Amino acid sequence: MPLQRRQSFSDEFGLLDKDGDGVITAEELGFALRARSPEVSAEAASTWANGVLRLHDRDGSGKLDRV
């Protein structure tokens, strides 16, 4: 991956990783969804975020890790 693209990914990851611990949790994903779409209920955001994690969590930690 080119350096510029890696930097862009890192910047975007940082926007979702609210506590800066290097991982994105379901709570952080749900928060981001509700920030962009306030009409989405907390329950719907949680369901969506958990679905994203099930699809993309490579190590089974329940979190998305910085690549």
Secondary structure as GFF3:
##gff-version 3
##sequence-region A 1 67
A	DSSP	alpha_helix	3	16	.	.	.	ID=ss1
A	DSSP	beta_strand	23	24	.	.	.	ID=ss2
A	DSSP	alpha_helix	26	36	.	.	.	ID=ss3
A	DSSP	alpha_helix	42	56	.	.	.	ID=ss4
A	DSSP	beta_strand	64	65	.	.	.	ID=ss5
###
